[in-house]
Structures are given as C-alpha cells and as structure tokens.
Amino acid sequence: MFGPDGDGGAGAGADPVAAAIAGVEAALDALVAVDVADLHSQQCSELVAATALLGDRFDAARSALTDQWDARRYWADDGARSGQAWLRNKLLRSRHWAGREVHRARKLRHVPHTADAFAAGRISADHVTVLAGARNPRTIEAFARDEEMLVRYAETLRFDHFERAVKYWLIHADPDGADQHAASQHDDRSLHHSRTLSGMWRTDGTFDPVAGAEINVVVGLETLTGSICELLDGAVLTPGQLTARLTGADIRR
C-alpha cells in the first residue's frame, strides 16, 4: 500500500515514511487480533492501560508532526487556505477536531516541559489543553518559571485535582484574567422558564460556578423529590417564586 511495490515498503530502499506507517499498522493489527477472552483480568487491565498510554504518545507524535507541517504551510500545496481546512477536507473531520489539532500543535511550541512529558506519554492531550491554556500574554514569565512544577502536578495528581491546582495557580499568576473571567461568567448568567406547546413547563438556566454549586447542593435528589411532592399537593410556585428559590435572589424583570 505504501511502498513502491505496494507491499508496505519493507524492501531495500523503501520510503522510510511508508515503512514507519506499515510498522505501526502491523502493530495495531496484532493488538486488534488479541482475543480478550484468552486474557485473565490483570492482563486485560494492563492492556487497557497500555493502549491508553500509547494513544497519548501517538497524539504527541501527531502534534509534533502537525506543528512542522503547519509551520511549513505544506497544506498549501493542495490549494488549501489553512491547515485546519486541509484536515477537514482531506480527512473528512469536523471543524472542531481540525481546529483543536492545529491549535494544540502550535501551543506546544511554547511549552517545552509540557511537550516533553506529552511525547513520553506521561501526560495526555487533556493535560496539554489545560497547561497550554494557562499560558497567555500576562503569564508568559510566570509560566516559564513554574512550568516544570505544573507538569509534575499533571503527572502525579488526579485530573480534577490537577485542574484545580492550575486554576489556583492562575488566580495568583493572572489575577486580572481571573477577575475578567469571573465577571464574564457572572454576566453570562440566565434563567428561562416557559410553557411548551403540549402544556408542559421547561426551565433552562446558566449560572456562575459559585451559584451553580450552591444550587447543585440545594436541588439534590431528595430536595427535588420534595419539591415535586409540594407541587402535587397544590403548593404551586409562581415563576418568580421558583426563580427566587433556585437562585436565592429576586429576579427583576
């Protein structure tokens, strides 16, 4: 398929790219051929973990390649206007996927410790997104100083704890950005309560992290069940009362 003779390029003088691709395909074929029914639980667990870690390394290799390909504008050889457009049209991928691939590849140019850990399979693409996102024009110097520490968090902490640690770091490294983000979230709050054509009622809301967390505690399963019972017993709340109960504040129209 890839070699000059259509046999994967295993012979002398074969294209090294075709040979590398053929090698990966052969390894994947061997992996797919493994019959899980023949494995005991520990072997199966090890295989699941190994494929995930190998997938991270493969993502890193693709990002490094995409960075060089994009920087050299090789996509223009096919008449594409951008690397994202080439990926969408050539690989029939979504706009989101193509944009994420190119964006991550470009970001990795500026975060060497993150890139090294990614290439070694010690962190995932999700970790890269969080780490690269913490580097902005206001945090360039602080991130360069603390990147190794943040990467260690990625390598050793549970993902949600790692995210929390990076957010905490950002509050101190970029207080202006944190304030702007909080203000933006506050401005984006909304609550919509309306009746459907079938006579049912639909409520949709967007809350900032603090209000959302409070509502999540208040409107638990037991509270929600109790509220439904109240409604069934005739204690019907007006839209304004319902809004006030959910948000803890009066809504001015």
Phi, psi and chi 1 to 4 in degrees:
 res  aa     phi    psi   chi1   chi2   chi3   chi4
   1 MET       -  -41.8  174.3 -179.8  178.1      -
   2 PHE  -104.6  -29.9  -64.0  103.7      -      -
   3 GLY   -79.1  169.7      -      -      -      -
   4 PRO   -62.6  -24.1   22.0  -32.6      -      -
   5 ASP  -102.5    6.9  -62.8  -36.4      -      -
   6 GLY    76.6   12.8      -      -      -      -
   7 ASP  -108.3   18.9   59.9   -4.4      -      -
   8 GLY    93.5   -3.0      -      -      -      -
   9 GLY    76.1   34.5      -      -      -      -
  10 ALA   -83.4  -15.4      -      -      -      -
  11 GLY   -77.8  175.4      -      -      -      -
  12 ALA   -62.6  139.7      -      -      -      -
  13 GLY    76.8   11.8      -      -      -      -
  14 ALA   -69.3  153.7      -      -      -      -
  15 ASP   -60.7  123.6  179.5   -5.0      -      -
  16 PRO   -63.6  -31.3   21.5  -33.3      -      -
  17 VAL   -66.8  -46.0  172.5      -      -      -
  18 ALA   -63.0  -38.5      -      -      -      -
  19 ALA   -65.7  -40.2      -      -      -      -
  20 ALA   -65.3  -44.3      -      -      -      -
  21 ILE   -63.6  -41.9  -66.4  173.7      -      -
  22 ALA   -62.4  -38.8      -      -      -      -
  23 GLY   -63.6  -42.6      -      -      -      -
  24 VAL   -65.0  -43.0  171.9      -      -      -
  25 GLU   -62.3  -39.1  -71.4 -174.2  -29.2      -
  26 ALA   -65.1  -40.5      -      -      -      -
  27 ALA   -65.3  -40.1      -      -      -      -
  28 LEU   -66.5  -39.4  -72.8  174.0      -      -
  29 ASP   -60.6  -40.9  -71.8  -19.2      -      -
  30 ALA   -65.9  -36.8      -      -      -      -
  31 LEU   -67.4  -44.3 -176.8   62.3      -      -
  32 VAL   -64.6  -29.5  172.1      -      -      -
  33 ALA   -75.1  -12.6      -      -      -      -
  34 VAL   -65.0  128.2  172.9      -      -      -
  35 ASP   -91.4  111.1 -170.9  -12.1      -      -
  36 VAL   -59.4  -28.9  176.9      -      -      -
  37 ALA   -63.3  -22.7      -      -      -      -
  38 ASP   -88.3   -2.6  -65.6  -25.6      -      -
  39 LEU  -101.1  146.5  -54.5  177.6      -      -
  40 HIS   -84.9  171.2   57.4   66.0      -      -
  41 SER   -58.3  -40.9   61.1      -      -      -
  42 GLN   -65.7  -41.7 -174.9   60.7   32.3      -
  43 GLN   -61.8  -42.8  -72.8  177.8  -44.0      -
  44 CYS   -65.0  -42.0 -169.8      -      -      -
  45 SER   -62.9  -42.4  -64.0      -      -      -
  46 GLU   -62.7  -37.9  -69.9  175.3   -6.2      -
  47 LEU   -68.1  -41.3 -173.4   59.6      -      -
  48 VAL   -60.5  -46.7  168.8      -      -      -
  49 ALA   -64.5  -42.6      -      -      -      -
  50 ALA   -63.9  -41.9      -      -      -      -
  51 THR   -66.0  -34.4   53.1      -      -      -
  52 ALA   -65.8  -45.2      -      -      -      -
  53 LEU   -68.3  -38.7  -64.6  174.3      -      -
  54 LEU   -65.8  -35.4  -71.9  171.4      -      -
  55 GLY   -62.4  -37.8      -      -      -      -
  56 ASP   -62.1  -43.7  -67.9  -24.5      -      -
  57 ARG   -64.9  -37.3  -67.1 -166.1   65.0 -170.3
  58 PHE   -66.2  -40.9 -159.4   89.7      -      -
  59 ASP   -59.4  -41.4  -72.9  -18.7      -      -
  60 ALA   -65.9  -42.2      -      -      -      -
  61 ALA   -63.4  -39.7      -      -      -      -
  62 ARG   -66.0  -38.7 -171.1  174.4   67.7 -108.9
  63 SER   -65.1  -42.8  -70.7      -      -      -
  64 ALA   -62.9  -42.3      -      -      -      -
  65 LEU   -66.4  -43.6  176.3   61.3      -      -
  66 THR   -61.2  -37.6  -60.7      -      -      -
  67 ASP   -60.8  -48.9  175.8   40.3      -      -
  68 GLN   -67.1  -41.1  -64.6  -61.5  -46.1      -
  69 TRP   -62.6  -42.5  168.1   80.5      -      -
  70 ASP   -70.2  -42.4 -178.4   51.5      -      -
  71 ALA   -63.2  -33.7      -      -      -      -
  72 ARG   -85.6   -3.7  -70.7  173.4  168.4   80.2
  73 ARG    57.4   37.0  -61.8  173.2   61.9   88.4
  74 TYR   -65.1  -22.6  -73.7  157.9      -      -
  75 TRP   -61.9  -22.8   37.8  -97.5      -      -
  76 ALA   -69.0  -20.3      -      -      -      -
  77 ASP   -61.1  -25.7  -66.9  -12.9      -      -
  78 ASP   -98.6    9.1  -69.0  -30.6      -      -
  79 GLY    84.7    7.6      -      -      -      -
  80 ALA   -73.9  152.4      -      -      -      -
  81 ARG   -87.4  -17.6  -67.4 -173.3  175.6 -175.9
  82 SER  -161.1  166.1   67.5      -      -      -
  83 GLY   -63.5  -37.9      -      -      -      -
  84 GLN   -62.4  -43.1  -65.0 -178.7   38.1      -
  85 ALA   -63.7  -40.9      -      -      -      -
  86 TRP   -61.8  -46.1 -170.5   95.1      -      -
  87 LEU   -62.4  -41.6  -69.9  170.9      -      -
  88 ARG   -63.2  -46.7  -69.7 -160.0  -46.3  -90.1
  89 ASN   -80.7  -38.9  -63.5  -34.7      -      -
  90 LYS   -75.6  -39.3 -162.9   75.2  171.8 -179.7
  91 LEU  -102.7   -1.3  -57.0 -178.0      -      -
  92 LEU    57.7   42.8  -55.6  179.6      -      -
  93 ARG  -100.6  167.0  -61.8  -59.9 -179.5   93.3
  94 SER   -73.8  159.4   69.4      -      -      -
  95 ARG   -60.3  -39.8 -177.5 -178.0  -61.1  -87.4
  96 HIS   -61.9  -47.0  172.5   74.5      -      -
  97 TRP   -62.6  -47.8 -176.7   90.6      -      -
  98 ALA   -62.4  -44.1      -      -      -      -
  99 GLY   -64.0  -40.3      -      -      -      -
 100 ARG   -63.9  -41.5 -178.1 -171.1   61.7 -161.7
 101 GLU   -62.6  -48.3  -70.4  -66.7  -55.1      -
 102 VAL   -69.0  -41.9  173.4      -      -      -
 103 HIS   -62.1  -45.1 -179.4   72.9      -      -
 104 ARG   -64.8  -40.9 -176.4  174.4   64.8 -146.9
 105 ALA   -61.6  -42.6      -      -      -      -
 106 ARG   -67.8  -40.2  -69.1  174.5  178.4  173.4
 107 LYS   -63.1  -36.1  -75.0  -78.1 -170.2  179.0
 108 LEU   -65.0  -19.3  -78.1  166.8      -      -
 109 ARG   -59.8  -30.1  -58.6  172.9 -170.1  172.1
 110 HIS  -105.1    3.8  -50.9  -68.4      -      -
 111 VAL  -130.3   76.5  -71.8      -      -      -
 112 PRO   -61.7  -40.9   21.3  -34.0      -      -
 113 HIS   -67.3  -37.2  -63.0  -66.7      -      -
 114 THR   -64.2  -44.6  -59.0      -      -      -
 115 ALA   -62.5  -40.3      -      -      -      -
 116 ASP   -64.9  -44.3  -71.6  -15.1      -      -
 117 ALA   -65.8  -36.4      -      -      -      -
 118 PHE   -64.7  -45.9 -167.8   30.2      -      -
 119 ALA   -64.6  -31.2      -      -      -      -
 120 ALA   -83.2   -6.0      -      -      -      -
 121 GLY    80.4   16.9      -      -      -      -
 122 ARG   -85.8  -18.4  -60.6 -164.2  -57.9  -89.6
 123 ILE  -136.4  164.7   63.0  175.1      -      -
 124 SER  -105.1  176.3   68.5      -      -      -
 125 ALA   -62.4  -32.9      -      -      -      -
 126 ASP   -64.5  -39.5  -71.7  -22.9      -      -
 127 HIS   -62.9  -42.2  -69.7  101.8      -      -
 128 VAL   -60.1  -42.1  171.6      -      -      -
 129 THR   -58.4  -44.7  -62.4      -      -      -
 130 VAL   -67.9  -45.7  174.2      -      -      -
 131 LEU   -65.9  -48.2  -71.6  165.7      -      -
 132 ALA   -65.1  -32.2      -      -      -      -
 133 GLY   -69.7  -21.4      -      -      -      -
 134 ALA   -78.3  -13.5      -      -      -      -
 135 ARG   -95.1  115.2 -176.7 -174.1 -176.8  -84.7
 136 ASN  -139.3  175.9   60.6   56.6      -      -
 137 PRO   -54.2  -26.8  -29.4   37.2      -      -
 138 ARG   -86.8  -16.0  -64.7 -179.5  -60.9  -85.7
 139 THR  -116.5   12.1   63.6      -      -      -
 140 ILE   -54.5  -51.0  -70.5  177.0      -      -
 141 GLU   -67.7  -44.3  -67.5 -176.3    6.5      -
 142 ALA   -64.4  -38.9      -      -      -      -
 143 PHE   -68.1  -41.3 -171.1   86.8      -      -
 144 ALA   -60.2  -36.3      -      -      -      -
 145 ARG   -70.8  -39.0 -179.8 -166.1   66.6 -145.6
 146 ASP  -108.2    2.7  -63.6  -24.8      -      -
 147 GLU   -57.4  -44.2 -176.1 -175.8    1.6      -
 148 GLU   -58.5  -41.4  -73.8 -173.6   82.6      -
 149 MET   -63.6  -44.1  174.7 -171.5   71.3      -
 150 LEU   -65.4  -36.9  -64.3  173.4      -      -
 151 VAL   -65.6  -38.0  169.6      -      -      -
 152 ARG   -62.3  -37.5  -77.4 -162.1  -59.6  -86.7
 153 TYR   -58.8  -43.9  -69.2  158.8      -      -
 154 ALA   -63.2  -35.2      -      -      -      -
 155 GLU   -79.2  -21.9  -66.1  173.5  -14.3      -
 156 THR  -119.1  -20.6   57.7      -      -      -
 157 LEU   -98.6  154.6  -63.2  178.2      -      -
 158 ARG   -60.4  149.6 -130.2  174.9   59.8 -178.9
 159 PHE   -59.0  -43.0 -169.8   83.2      -      -
 160 ASP   -65.9  -34.5   55.5  -24.7      -      -
 161 HIS   -69.0  -38.7  -66.1  171.1      -      -
 162 PHE   -61.3  -46.2  156.3   68.8      -      -
 163 GLU   -58.6  -42.0  -82.9 -169.6  -54.2      -
 164 ARG   -64.2  -39.5 -165.7  175.4  -54.4  140.4
 165 ALA   -64.9  -40.9      -      -      -      -
 166 VAL   -67.9  -39.2  173.6      -      -      -
 167 LYS   -62.3  -40.6  -71.7  178.3 -179.8  177.5
 168 TYR   -64.5  -42.3 -178.0   77.5      -      -
 169 TRP   -60.3  -42.2  177.9   86.4      -      -
 170 LEU   -63.4  -36.4  -90.9  171.7      -      -
 171 ILE   -58.4  -37.9  -70.2  173.1      -      -
 172 HIS   -85.2  -37.0  -67.8  -86.5      -      -
 173 ALA   -80.6  -25.6      -      -      -      -
 174 ASP  -141.6   65.6 -173.6   17.4      -      -
 175 PRO   -61.3  -35.3   21.3  -33.2      -      -
 176 ASP   -64.1  -42.9  -68.6  -20.8      -      -
 177 GLY   -65.6  -39.0      -      -      -      -
 178 ALA   -64.5  -40.8      -      -      -      -
 179 ASP   -65.1  -41.8  -70.4  -17.1      -      -
 180 GLN   -64.4  -40.8  -68.3  172.9    8.3      -
 181 HIS   -65.9  -43.2 -178.0   60.7      -      -
 182 ALA   -62.7  -41.2      -      -      -      -
 183 ALA   -64.5  -38.9      -      -      -      -
 184 SER   -65.0  -41.8  175.4      -      -      -
 185 GLN   -64.7  -38.9  -71.1 -178.0  -38.4      -
 186 HIS   -63.8  -41.6 -173.0  -88.3      -      -
 187 ASP   -70.3  -24.0  -67.8  -19.4      -      -
 188 ASP   -85.3    1.3  -72.5  -19.5      -      -
 189 ARG   -64.4  145.5  -63.7  177.2  -54.5  162.8
 190 SER  -159.8  157.7   65.4      -      -      -
 191 LEU  -147.8  124.6 -177.1   65.3      -      -
 192 HIS  -123.9  127.7  177.7   70.0      -      -
 193 HIS  -131.7  115.3 -177.1   64.7      -      -
 194 SER  -145.6  163.0   60.7      -      -      -
 195 ARG   -97.4  136.9 -168.4  171.5 -172.8  173.7
 196 THR   -85.8  171.6   67.0      -      -      -
 197 LEU   -63.0  -27.5  -66.9  175.6      -      -
 198 SER   -85.5   -0.1   63.8      -      -      -
 199 GLY    94.2   -4.6      -      -      -      -
 200 MET   -77.5  168.4  -59.5  -68.5  -73.5      -
 201 TRP  -117.1  137.8  -71.0   89.6      -      -
 202 ARG  -123.5  132.0 -178.8 -179.6 -179.2   85.5
 203 THR  -124.5  126.7  -57.8      -      -      -
 204 ASP  -127.8  135.2  -64.6  -64.5      -      -
 205 GLY  -144.3  150.6      -      -      -      -
 206 THR  -125.3  123.7  -59.8      -      -      -
 207 PHE  -124.9  154.5  -56.9   92.3      -      -
 208 ASP   -70.2  165.1   60.5   70.6      -      -
 209 PRO   -55.3  -40.5  -28.4   36.6      -      -
 210 VAL   -67.9  -51.6  174.3      -      -      -
 211 ALA   -63.4  -39.4      -      -      -      -
 212 GLY   -62.7  -41.6      -      -      -      -
 213 ALA   -64.9  -39.4      -      -      -      -
 214 GLU   -65.0  -42.7  -68.0  175.2  -11.1      -
 215 ILE   -64.4  -38.2  -67.4  170.1      -      -
 216 ASN   -61.6  -35.1 -171.0   54.5      -      -
 217 VAL   -73.0  -45.4  172.4      -      -      -
 218 VAL   -68.4  -46.6  173.7      -      -      -
 219 VAL   -92.5   62.0 -169.0      -      -      -
 220 GLY   -82.1 -179.1      -      -      -      -
 221 LEU   -60.7  -44.8 -179.7   58.7      -      -
 222 GLU   -66.7  -42.2  -67.2 -178.2    0.1      -
 223 THR   -64.2  -41.4  -56.4      -      -      -
 224 LEU   -64.6  -41.8 -179.4   58.8      -      -
 225 THR   -62.5  -42.9  -57.9      -      -      -
 226 GLY   -62.6  -38.4      -      -      -      -
 227 SER   -65.6  -38.9  -62.2      -      -      -
 228 ILE   -64.5  -41.1  -67.4  172.8      -      -
 229 CYS   -62.9  -39.0  -70.0      -      -      -
 230 GLU   -60.9  -42.9  -71.3  178.6    8.9      -
 231 LEU   -64.9  -41.0  -69.5  171.6      -      -
 232 LEU   -68.2  -28.8  -68.3  176.6      -      -
 233 ASP   -81.4    0.1  -71.2  -21.0      -      -
 234 GLY   102.7   -2.6      -      -      -      -
 235 ALA   -82.6   68.2      -      -      -      -
 236 VAL   -76.0  131.7  180.0      -      -      -
 237 LEU   -95.1  141.9  -58.5  176.7      -      -
 238 THR   -73.3  159.7   67.4      -      -      -
 239 PRO   -53.0  -39.9  -28.7   36.4      -      -
 240 GLY   -65.8  -40.1      -      -      -      -
 241 GLN   -67.0  -40.1  -70.0  172.3  -35.6      -
 242 LEU   -63.2  -43.8  176.9   60.6      -      -
 243 THR   -61.6  -44.8  -61.6      -      -      -
 244 ALA   -63.1  -38.5      -      -      -      -
 245 ARG   -66.2  -39.7  177.0  172.2  -67.0 -173.0
 246 LEU   -73.4  -39.9  -70.6  175.7      -      -
 247 THR   -98.2  -16.1   61.8      -      -      -
 248 GLY    73.9   15.9      -      -      -      -
 249 ALA  -150.7  151.6      -      -      -      -
 250 ASP   -72.9  144.2  -68.8  -29.0      -      -
 251 ILE  -101.3  123.3  -61.3  -64.5      -      -
 252 ARG   -93.3  129.0  -63.4 -177.5  179.4  177.7
 253 ARG   -88.3      -  -63.2 -175.6  178.7 -179.8
